[in-house]
Amino acid sequence: MKYRPRLVDSELDERLAATGAVVIEGPKAVGKTATARQMAASEVLLDIDENARRAIAVDPGLVLAGDTPRLIDEWQIEPTIWNHIRRAVDDRGKPGQFILTGSAVPADDITRHTGAGRLTRLRMRPMTLFESGHSTGVFSLAQLLAGECTQSSDPGLTIQDISQLIARGGWPATLDLETNYAIRAVRGYLDEVRRIDVGRIDDTRRDPEKVGRLLRSLARNVATEAAATTLSADTGGAEGPISDDTVREYLNILERLMIVEDQPAWAPHLRSKSILRKSPKRHFVDPSLAVAALGADASRLLEDLRLFGLLFESLVIRDLRVYAQLADAKVYHYRDNTGLEVDAIVERADGTWAAFEVKLGQGFVEQGVENLLKFADRVDVKKSGTPQLLGVIIGKGFGYMRDDGVAVIPIGALGP
């Protein structure tokens, strides 16, 4: 299969030039190995190479020897190799020695304290609409964060197109499949997570039926601040709610598998007396996983516009996260005790920020604009800074700057 360029390609190249090793982290099937192979000069695949796993027990140096950068694929299968890689980086004293890929975080996270200055982490997520060729990228997030706005014609995506893009997801291996086949592949992927992966990650058996019910509950509550009590009631089934601690344990496993990725709350300084809410919003790493968990398809979304709207928001958050990473930024949400919400706050490391509302239909643009202007009025700009941009991201239509200073941005024109 021909390699499709990814936005993390340039990040990987830059990090290899600066550090001894780069750890690419992301869920299964996101394209980590294919991306790493574009830069690697040699490789060892620990998930399929039994001899390599034996060699680590005898002499790890046998596995680390090879042309550099050397790819160590699925390194977390043999986590003891981490310290040997760290030592090799120290001994060689050169950048670009290793590329590690992993689809799960080790239970004790041995990388937390021992890799500083030697290894750097690079998060990889499913493909954005820009990467898959479904967005023109005319509205660059980097430029928006610099206060620059442009305009665009309607990119041409229909609501039906968007429903299919949500249902099939941004998985490289299914990009060329018909939508129905792509949806089946995602269902199989999630079933593998439910039955096998959640137990394999720490060798603890978990009830796959309960995991499945939790996944469905997360799907029903996608892009909301669903509490653990809500999830525990859904997960317990006919037997009654399971404990909140058990739900949190399951969620932790799904986070370590990088299947779910919550959106934290933003905490600006406010001029008003509103009280900030701190609960994160629930998201899968790709909205197609929510569709699969519900056993739905693209046509089902068209019949349930509330669910469609939430999944569209989750699609936008997925793409914003990828674009934000390139801009050294993170994606948050805002909610206060008056019920005022803003779907996405993108904040750079230097403190500059922009705020976005997400609306599937053009008929809701005015509502989004009202929210953004009300929110901007509550932020103490002397302490949090003036927003670089306020924008409403929509499903279809033209892109332009309104007279009130709020940008309207079609998802089919959003890019890095």
FENJO-V794443 format. One record per residue. N is the residue number from 0. SS is DSSP state (alpha for helix, beta for strand, coil for the rest). Layout:
N | SS
N | SS
This chain:
0 | coil
1 | coil
2 | coil
3 | coil
4 | coil
5 | coil
6 | coil
7 | alpha
8 | alpha
9 | alpha
10 | alpha
11 | alpha
12 | alpha
13 | alpha
14 | alpha
15 | alpha
16 | alpha
17 | alpha
18 | coil
19 | coil
20 | beta
21 | beta
22 | beta
23 | beta
24 | beta
25 | coil
26 | coil
27 | coil
28 | coil
29 | coil
30 | coil
31 | alpha
32 | alpha
33 | alpha
34 | alpha
35 | alpha
36 | alpha
37 | coil
38 | coil
39 | coil
40 | coil
41 | beta
42 | beta
43 | beta
44 | beta
45 | coil
46 | coil
47 | coil
48 | coil
49 | alpha
50 | alpha
51 | alpha
52 | alpha
53 | alpha
54 | alpha
55 | alpha
56 | alpha
57 | alpha
58 | alpha
59 | coil
60 | alpha
61 | alpha
62 | alpha
63 | alpha
64 | coil
65 | coil
66 | coil
67 | coil
68 | coil
69 | beta
70 | beta
71 | beta
72 | beta
73 | coil
74 | alpha
75 | alpha
76 | alpha
77 | alpha
78 | coil
79 | coil
80 | alpha
81 | alpha
82 | alpha
83 | alpha
84 | alpha
85 | alpha
86 | alpha
87 | alpha
88 | alpha
89 | alpha
90 | alpha
91 | alpha
92 | coil
93 | coil
94 | coil
95 | coil
96 | coil
97 | beta
98 | beta
99 | beta
100 | beta
101 | beta
102 | coil
103 | coil
104 | coil
105 | coil
106 | coil
107 | coil
108 | coil
109 | coil
110 | alpha
111 | alpha
112 | alpha
113 | alpha
114 | coil
115 | coil
116 | coil
117 | coil
118 | beta
119 | beta
120 | beta
121 | beta
122 | beta
123 | coil
124 | coil
125 | coil
126 | coil
127 | coil
128 | coil
129 | coil
130 | coil
131 | coil
132 | coil
133 | coil
134 | coil
135 | coil
136 | coil
137 | coil
138 | beta
139 | beta
140 | alpha
141 | alpha
142 | alpha
143 | alpha
144 | alpha
145 | coil
146 | coil
147 | coil
148 | coil
149 | coil
150 | coil
151 | beta
152 | coil
153 | coil
154 | coil
155 | coil
156 | coil
157 | coil
158 | alpha
159 | alpha
160 | alpha
161 | alpha
162 | alpha
163 | alpha
164 | alpha
165 | alpha
166 | alpha
167 | alpha
168 | coil
169 | coil
170 | coil
171 | alpha
172 | alpha
173 | alpha
174 | coil
175 | coil
176 | coil
177 | coil
178 | alpha
179 | alpha
180 | alpha
181 | alpha
182 | alpha
183 | alpha
184 | alpha
185 | alpha
186 | alpha
187 | alpha
188 | alpha
189 | alpha
190 | alpha
191 | alpha
192 | alpha
193 | alpha
194 | alpha
195 | alpha
196 | alpha
197 | alpha
198 | alpha
199 | alpha
200 | coil
201 | coil
202 | coil
203 | coil
204 | coil
205 | coil
206 | coil
207 | alpha
208 | alpha
209 | alpha
210 | alpha
211 | alpha
212 | alpha
213 | alpha
214 | alpha
215 | alpha
216 | alpha
217 | alpha
218 | alpha
219 | alpha
220 | coil
221 | coil
222 | coil
223 | coil
224 | coil
225 | coil
226 | coil
227 | alpha
228 | alpha
229 | alpha
230 | alpha
231 | alpha
232 | alpha
233 | alpha
234 | alpha
235 | alpha
236 | alpha
237 | alpha
238 | alpha
239 | coil
240 | coil
241 | coil
242 | coil
243 | alpha
244 | alpha
245 | alpha
246 | alpha
247 | alpha
248 | alpha
249 | alpha
250 | alpha
251 | alpha
252 | alpha
253 | alpha
254 | alpha
255 | alpha
256 | coil
257 | coil
258 | coil
259 | beta
260 | coil
261 | coil
262 | beta
263 | coil
264 | beta
265 | coil
266 | coil
267 | coil
268 | coil
269 | beta
270 | coil
271 | coil
272 | coil
273 | coil
274 | coil
275 | beta
276 | coil
277 | coil
278 | coil
279 | coil
280 | beta
281 | coil
282 | coil
283 | beta
284 | coil
285 | coil
286 | alpha
287 | alpha
288 | alpha
289 | alpha
290 | alpha
291 | alpha
292 | alpha
293 | coil
294 | coil
295 | coil
296 | coil
297 | alpha
298 | alpha
299 | alpha
300 | alpha
301 | alpha
302 | alpha
303 | coil
304 | alpha
305 | alpha
306 | alpha
307 | alpha
308 | alpha
309 | alpha
310 | alpha
311 | alpha
312 | alpha
313 | alpha
314 | alpha
315 | alpha
316 | alpha
317 | alpha
318 | alpha
319 | alpha
320 | alpha
321 | alpha
322 | alpha
323 | alpha
324 | alpha
325 | alpha
326 | coil
327 | coil
328 | beta
329 | beta
330 | beta
331 | beta
332 | beta
333 | beta
334 | beta
335 | beta
336 | coil
337 | coil
338 | coil
339 | coil
340 | beta
341 | beta
342 | beta
343 | beta
344 | beta
345 | beta
346 | beta
347 | beta
348 | coil
349 | coil
350 | coil
351 | coil
352 | beta
353 | beta
354 | beta
355 | beta
356 | beta
357 | beta
358 | beta
359 | coil
360 | coil
361 | alpha
362 | alpha
363 | alpha
364 | alpha
365 | alpha
366 | alpha
367 | alpha
368 | alpha
369 | alpha
370 | alpha
371 | alpha
372 | alpha
373 | alpha
374 | alpha
375 | alpha
376 | alpha
377 | alpha
378 | beta
379 | coil
380 | alpha
381 | alpha
382 | alpha
383 | alpha
384 | coil
385 | coil
386 | coil
387 | coil
388 | beta
389 | beta
390 | beta
391 | beta
392 | beta
393 | beta
394 | coil
395 | coil
396 | coil
397 | coil
398 | beta
399 | beta
400 | beta
401 | coil
402 | coil
403 | coil
404 | coil
405 | beta
406 | beta
407 | beta
408 | beta
409 | beta
410 | alpha
411 | alpha
412 | alpha
413 | beta
414 | beta
415 | coil
